[in-house]
Amino acid sequence: FYSSQLAVIAVITVIYTLAAATPIYKGMNALSKLNVLVAIGLMAVIMVFGPGGFIVDSFMSAFGLYMQDFFRMSLYRTNTEWLGWWTVFYWGWFLGYGPMMAIFTTRISRGRTIREIMLAVAVIAPIVTNVWFTVLGGAGIHYELTNPGSVSKALNESGLPAALLAIVEQLPMSALLIPVSLILVVLFLVTTGAGMTYSIAISVTGDENPPRWVRILWGIIMGAMAAVLIKIGDGGIKALQTFIIVSAVPVGLFYVPQVWAGMKCARLLYEEQTKDNVDKPVVRIKEAG
């Protein structure tokens, strides 16, 4: 079993490392576009041939409830087991993950205004993510209510990947959709790995176009770490989660001056661009990577 997992990790590592080694607007751009198209296609199939009405109703009611009780749910403290398993761990995880994604977002957003970046990252992306989880999760809830155990049994026995397959199996054309959903999972992993590899390479070199060998090196290192974590097993994963939560505290303190400096840098950049573009048309330049 471990050898098959290792083979999957090796294949994914090769793909995202090659993507990171190519110019940023070629390899990663092509994979990202393919990822988005496949995800939109899968959502469209679920909405048309699956429980579309139930999903729409779920999205409207759940999003309204979320907006109404945002602060109450954000400060929820009753279920300590759930807080420790999900909220606290991922709070620390995202603190560590945030800087890398910020570097990558900044790198691919050259030529965009701060307003456009904030709109894309802080408004459009969360709404699209909400829609994605509502479509997939709403279909799962519908099938579970209609046929109890059809999704929850697979989830309890084999985890989230099995639950995804259990949902897709109940859709029309499941023989075609199951391979498509597996390809989509691989694309999510590959695009994330390529973005992280490129961001780490930028961080260690200080160059927005880091040398290819540095990108390849970090791609291999990330794949090797994934293989090690799979080998360690559940005990090692729990220890890693605890370490991430503890290490998030100094990272969080590091963010405070960065937020203040970020606003100052944005103001200086705005003033510089305004001064340089007086009486000139605004030209946006996208580097070729």
One Martini backbone bead per residue (centre of mass of N, CA, C, O) as a GRO file, in nm:
protein
  289
    1PHE     BB    1   0.058   0.062  -0.021
    2TYR     BB    2   0.302   0.253   0.005
    3SER     BB    3   0.406   0.217  -0.288
    4SER     BB    4   0.158   0.347  -0.425
    5GLN     BB    5   0.179   0.621  -0.285
    6LEU     BB    6   0.467   0.681  -0.383
    7ALA     BB    7   0.396   0.684  -0.685
    8VAL     BB    8   0.198   0.919  -0.674
    9ILE     BB    9   0.393   1.129  -0.555
   10ALA     BB   10   0.599   1.114  -0.784
   11VAL     BB   11   0.419   1.206  -1.015
   12ILE     BB   12   0.328   1.478  -0.892
   13THR     BB   13   0.613   1.592  -0.851
   14VAL     BB   14   0.696   1.597  -1.146
   15ILE     BB   15   0.473   1.783  -1.251
   16TYR     BB   16   0.511   2.036  -1.058
   17THR     BB   17   0.813   2.075  -1.120
   18LEU     BB   18   0.785   2.128  -1.422
   19ALA     BB   19   0.595   2.370  -1.391
   20ALA     BB   20   0.796   2.542  -1.212
   21ALA     BB   21   1.035   2.536  -1.436
   22THR     BB   22   0.863   2.702  -1.593
   23PRO     BB   23   0.722   2.954  -1.700
   24ILE     BB   24   0.463   3.105  -1.531
   25TYR     BB   25   0.288   3.159  -1.817
   26LYS     BB   26   0.275   2.842  -1.884
   27GLY     BB   27   0.257   2.589  -1.704
   28MET     BB   28   0.078   2.700  -1.466
   29ASN     BB   29  -0.132   2.838  -1.642
   30ALA     BB   30  -0.238   2.586  -1.787
   31LEU     BB   31  -0.318   2.422  -1.533
   32SER     BB   32  -0.512   2.632  -1.410
   33LYS     BB   33  -0.713   2.644  -1.643
   34LEU     BB   34  -0.782   2.344  -1.641
   35ASN     BB   35  -0.884   2.336  -1.351
   36VAL     BB   36  -1.120   2.535  -1.387
   37LEU     BB   37  -1.270   2.391  -1.618
   38VAL     BB   38  -1.320   2.121  -1.471
   39ALA     BB   39  -1.472   2.240  -1.227
   40ILE     BB   40  -1.701   2.374  -1.386
   41GLY     BB   41  -1.798   2.118  -1.530
   42LEU     BB   42  -1.870   1.955  -1.274
   43MET     BB   43  -2.074   2.158  -1.160
   44ALA     BB   44  -2.266   2.156  -1.402
   45VAL     BB   45  -2.342   1.857  -1.390
   46ILE     BB   46  -2.457   1.861  -1.102
   47MET     BB   47  -2.677   2.080  -1.154
   48VAL     BB   48  -2.824   1.935  -1.397
   49PHE     BB   49  -2.811   1.607  -1.298
   50GLY     BB   50  -2.864   1.691  -1.019
   51PRO     BB   51  -2.946   1.866  -0.715
   52GLY     BB   52  -2.996   2.179  -0.795
   53GLY     BB   53  -3.226   2.291  -0.615
   54PHE     BB   54  -3.101   2.209  -0.343
   55ILE     BB   55  -2.838   2.373  -0.376
   56VAL     BB   56  -2.959   2.654  -0.399
   57ASP     BB   57  -3.108   2.654  -0.128
   58SER     BB   58  -2.857   2.601   0.045
   59PHE     BB   59  -2.694   2.851  -0.032
   60MET     BB   60  -2.892   3.072   0.054
   61SER     BB   61  -2.938   2.985   0.351
   62ALA     BB   62  -2.639   2.954   0.443
   63PHE     BB   63  -2.536   3.238   0.365
   64GLY     BB   64  -2.738   3.395   0.537
   65LEU     BB   65  -2.657   3.266   0.809
   66TYR     BB   66  -2.362   3.350   0.797
   67MET     BB   67  -2.411   3.659   0.792
   68GLN     BB   68  -2.583   3.673   1.054
   69ASP     BB   69  -2.367   3.464   1.234
   70PHE     BB   70  -2.063   3.535   1.213
   71PHE     BB   71  -1.963   3.610   1.505
   72ARG     BB   72  -2.074   3.367   1.659
   73MET     BB   73  -1.918   3.149   1.491
   74SER     BB   74  -1.628   3.272   1.523
   75LEU     BB   75  -1.668   3.256   1.865
   76TYR     BB   76  -1.685   2.961   1.900
   77ARG     BB   77  -1.644   2.739   2.221
   78THR     BB   78  -1.785   2.463   2.298
   79ASN     BB   79  -1.633   2.262   2.097
   80THR     BB   80  -1.320   2.155   2.167
   81GLU     BB   81  -1.267   1.923   1.971
   82TRP     BB   82  -1.322   2.079   1.708
   83LEU     BB   83  -1.125   2.310   1.755
   84GLY     BB   84  -0.864   2.128   1.770
   85TRP     BB   85  -0.903   1.978   1.488
   86TRP     BB   86  -0.966   2.246   1.308
   87THR     BB   87  -0.937   2.550   1.383
   88VAL     BB   88  -0.654   2.569   1.519
   89PHE     BB   89  -0.488   2.424   1.308
   90TYR     BB   90  -0.572   2.603   1.054
   91TRP     BB   91  -0.483   2.864   1.169
   92GLY     BB   92  -0.181   2.785   1.166
   93TRP     BB   93  -0.161   2.692   0.872
   94PHE     BB   94  -0.240   2.969   0.735
   95LEU     BB   95  -0.009   3.133   0.852
   96GLY     BB   96   0.208   2.964   0.693
   97TYR     BB   97   0.067   2.981   0.402
   98GLY     BB   98   0.023   3.286   0.339
   99PRO     BB   99   0.304   3.398   0.243
  100MET     BB  100   0.330   3.220  -0.011
  101MET     BB  101   0.067   3.321  -0.149
  102ALA     BB  102   0.143   3.620  -0.149
  103ILE     BB  103   0.388   3.593  -0.332
  104PHE     BB  104   0.240   3.462  -0.572
  105THR     BB  105   0.024   3.679  -0.616
  106THR     BB  106   0.223   3.910  -0.666
  107ARG     BB  107   0.371   3.784  -0.910
  108ILE     BB  108   0.094   3.748  -1.096
  109SER     BB  109   0.004   4.080  -1.046
  110ARG     BB  110   0.146   4.228  -1.247
  111GLY     BB  111  -0.028   4.535  -1.332
  112ARG     BB  112  -0.204   4.549  -1.092
  113THR     BB  113  -0.417   4.660  -0.874
  114ILE     BB  114  -0.504   4.663  -0.550
  115ARG     BB  115  -0.807   4.647  -0.597
  116GLU     BB  116  -0.802   4.394  -0.777
  117ILE     BB  117  -0.668   4.205  -0.576
  118MET     BB  118  -0.877   4.231  -0.347
  119LEU     BB  119  -1.121   4.139  -0.513
  120ALA     BB  120  -1.010   3.856  -0.590
  121VAL     BB  121  -0.914   3.748  -0.300
  122ALA     BB  122  -1.154   3.871  -0.088
  123VAL     BB  123  -1.418   3.804  -0.280
  124ILE     BB  124  -1.426   3.606  -0.522
  125ALA     BB  125  -1.282   3.355  -0.405
  126PRO     BB  126  -1.477   3.294  -0.163
  127ILE     BB  127  -1.734   3.262  -0.335
  128VAL     BB  128  -1.635   3.033  -0.516
  129THR     BB  129  -1.571   2.839  -0.285
  130ASN     BB  130  -1.858   2.830  -0.174
  131VAL     BB  131  -1.985   2.712  -0.427
  132TRP     BB  132  -1.819   2.452  -0.446
  133PHE     BB  133  -1.901   2.334  -0.165
  134THR     BB  134  -2.206   2.343  -0.215
  135VAL     BB  135  -2.225   2.155  -0.455
  136LEU     BB  136  -2.081   1.909  -0.335
  137GLY     BB  137  -2.213   1.903  -0.049
  138GLY     BB  138  -2.510   1.918  -0.139
  139ALA     BB  139  -2.511   1.649  -0.287
  140GLY     BB  140  -2.431   1.476  -0.044
  141ILE     BB  141  -2.672   1.550   0.138
  142HIS     BB  142  -2.894   1.457  -0.051
  143TYR     BB  143  -2.803   1.156  -0.075
  144GLU     BB  144  -2.811   1.100   0.231
  145LEU     BB  145  -3.115   1.163   0.272
  146THR     BB  146  -3.219   0.963   0.057
  147ASN     BB  147  -2.952   0.759   0.129
  148PRO     BB  148  -2.857   0.631   0.397
  149GLY     BB  149  -2.494   0.582   0.380
  150SER     BB  150  -2.383   0.659   0.088
  151VAL     BB  151  -2.160   0.864   0.227
  152SER     BB  152  -2.088   0.815   0.533
  153LYS     BB  153  -1.957   0.538   0.505
  154ALA     BB  154  -1.716   0.625   0.328
  155LEU     BB  155  -1.613   0.845   0.522
  156ASN     BB  156  -1.560   0.662   0.777
  157GLU     BB  157  -1.372   0.444   0.628
  158SER     BB  158  -1.191   0.653   0.396
  159GLY     BB  159  -1.283   0.941   0.369
  160LEU     BB  160  -1.299   1.203   0.150
  161PRO     BB  161  -1.237   1.062  -0.122
  162ALA     BB  162  -1.469   0.854  -0.091
  163ALA     BB  163  -1.698   1.063  -0.078
  164LEU     BB  164  -1.660   1.175  -0.359
  165LEU     BB  165  -1.714   0.905  -0.507
  166ALA     BB  166  -1.999   0.860  -0.385
  167ILE     BB  167  -2.125   1.105  -0.524
  168VAL     BB  168  -2.050   1.047  -0.824
  169GLU     BB  169  -2.187   0.760  -0.845
  170GLN     BB  170  -2.493   0.907  -0.828
  171LEU     BB  171  -2.445   1.002  -1.105
  172PRO     BB  172  -2.464   1.055  -1.408
  173MET     BB  173  -2.200   0.931  -1.572
  174SER     BB  174  -1.992   0.797  -1.363
  175ALA     BB  175  -1.776   0.662  -1.547
  176LEU     BB  176  -1.673   0.954  -1.632
  177LEU     BB  177  -1.660   1.127  -1.359
  178ILE     BB  178  -1.449   0.979  -1.193
  179PRO     BB  179  -1.193   1.046  -1.362
  180VAL     BB  180  -1.239   1.353  -1.352
  181SER     BB  181  -1.218   1.385  -1.041
  182LEU     BB  182  -0.928   1.275  -1.022
  183ILE     BB  183  -0.800   1.487  -1.204
  184LEU     BB  184  -0.881   1.727  -1.026
  185VAL     BB  185  -0.719   1.649  -0.778
  186VAL     BB  186  -0.446   1.655  -0.919
  187LEU     BB  187  -0.460   1.953  -1.008
  188PHE     BB  188  -0.469   2.074  -0.728
  189LEU     BB  189  -0.197   1.960  -0.635
  190VAL     BB  190  -0.017   2.072  -0.862
  191THR     BB  191  -0.077   2.379  -0.839
  192THR     BB  192   0.005   2.401  -0.543
  193GLY     BB  193   0.295   2.290  -0.568
  194ALA     BB  194   0.397   2.496  -0.776
  195GLY     BB  195   0.342   2.754  -0.612
  196MET     BB  196   0.516   2.678  -0.365
  197THR     BB  197   0.783   2.635  -0.510
  198TYR     BB  198   0.808   2.921  -0.627
  199SER     BB  199   0.790   3.077  -0.357
  200ILE     BB  200   1.034   2.953  -0.217
  201ALA     BB  201   1.239   3.038  -0.430
  202ILE     BB  202   1.197   3.340  -0.387
  203SER     BB  203   1.268   3.351  -0.082
  204VAL     BB  204   1.572   3.231  -0.101
  205THR     BB  205   1.668   3.446  -0.343
  206GLY     BB  206   1.506   3.728  -0.407
  207ASP     BB  207   1.379   3.628  -0.685
  208GLU     BB  208   1.117   3.646  -0.917
  209ASN     BB  209   1.334   3.467  -1.105
  210PRO     BB  210   1.428   3.187  -1.031
  211PRO     BB  211   1.616   2.942  -1.064
  212ARG     BB  212   1.556   2.633  -1.185
  213TRP     BB  213   1.715   2.457  -0.977
  214VAL     BB  214   1.562   2.563  -0.729
  215ARG     BB  215   1.280   2.466  -0.806
  216ILE     BB  216   1.352   2.167  -0.832
  217LEU     BB  217   1.460   2.121  -0.549
  218TRP     BB  218   1.193   2.200  -0.393
  219GLY     BB  219   1.014   1.993  -0.528
  220ILE     BB  220   1.164   1.745  -0.418
  221ILE     BB  221   1.146   1.810  -0.117
  222MET     BB  222   0.836   1.808  -0.096
  223GLY     BB  223   0.801   1.514  -0.191
  224ALA     BB  224   0.974   1.386   0.034
  225MET     BB  225   0.801   1.485   0.273
  226ALA     BB  226   0.543   1.338   0.192
  227ALA     BB  227   0.665   1.052   0.214
  228VAL     BB  228   0.742   1.069   0.513
  229LEU     BB  229   0.456   1.124   0.628
  230ILE     BB  230   0.331   0.861   0.527
  231LYS     BB  231   0.529   0.675   0.685
  232ILE     BB  232   0.470   0.765   0.975
  233GLY     BB  233   0.175   0.854   1.020
  234ASP     BB  234  -0.052   0.949   1.256
  235GLY     BB  235   0.144   1.029   1.483
  236GLY     BB  236   0.313   1.229   1.309
  237ILE     BB  237   0.082   1.415   1.225
  238LYS     BB  238   0.003   1.512   1.510
  239ALA     BB  239   0.280   1.633   1.572
  240LEU     BB  240   0.276   1.832   1.336
  241GLN     BB  241   0.025   1.989   1.421
  242THR     BB  242   0.138   2.090   1.689
  243PHE     BB  243   0.379   2.242   1.569
  244ILE     BB  244   0.218   2.440   1.394
  245ILE     BB  245   0.062   2.579   1.621
  246VAL     BB  246   0.308   2.680   1.783
  247SER     BB  247   0.458   2.830   1.537
  248ALA     BB  248   0.225   3.046   1.480
  249VAL     BB  249   0.280   3.263   1.691
  250PRO     BB  250   0.536   3.409   1.574
  251VAL     BB  251   0.408   3.452   1.296
  252GLY     BB  252   0.180   3.640   1.395
  253LEU     BB  253   0.372   3.864   1.501
  254PHE     BB  254   0.502   3.918   1.219
  255TYR     BB  255   0.241   4.044   1.084
  256VAL     BB  256   0.198   4.320   1.217
  257PRO     BB  257   0.422   4.494   1.072
  258GLN     BB  258   0.334   4.408   0.784
  259VAL     BB  259   0.065   4.553   0.774
  260TRP     BB  260   0.176   4.837   0.811
  261ALA     BB  261   0.385   4.827   0.578
  262GLY     BB  262   0.185   4.765   0.351
  263MET     BB  263   0.033   5.037   0.355
  264LYS     BB  264   0.281   5.212   0.298
  265CYS     BB  265   0.364   5.079   0.029
  266ALA     BB  266   0.100   5.135  -0.119
  267ARG     BB  267   0.117   5.442  -0.106
  268LEU     BB  268   0.391   5.476  -0.248
  269LEU     BB  269   0.310   5.331  -0.510
  270TYR     BB  270   0.078   5.518  -0.584
  271GLU     BB  271   0.242   5.780  -0.601
  272GLU     BB  272   0.442   5.681  -0.815
  273GLN     BB  273   0.235   5.608  -1.038
  274THR     BB  274   0.096   5.882  -1.055
  275LYS     BB  275   0.351   6.042  -1.134
  276ASP     BB  276   0.434   5.864  -1.391
  277ASN     BB  277   0.112   5.894  -1.524
  278VAL     BB  278   0.111   6.174  -1.613
  279ASP     BB  279  -0.031   6.215  -1.915
  280LYS     BB  280  -0.068   5.891  -1.927
  281PRO     BB  281  -0.129   5.597  -2.026
  282VAL     BB  282  -0.236   5.299  -1.911
  283VAL     BB  283   0.002   5.031  -1.878
  284ARG     BB  284  -0.001   4.683  -1.899
  285ILE     BB  285   0.230   4.442  -1.775
  286LYS     BB  286   0.328   4.114  -1.884
  287GLU     BB  287   0.529   3.888  -1.800
  288ALA     BB  288   0.698   3.598  -1.937
  289GLY     BB  289   0.893   3.478  -1.691
   0.00000   0.00000   0.00000
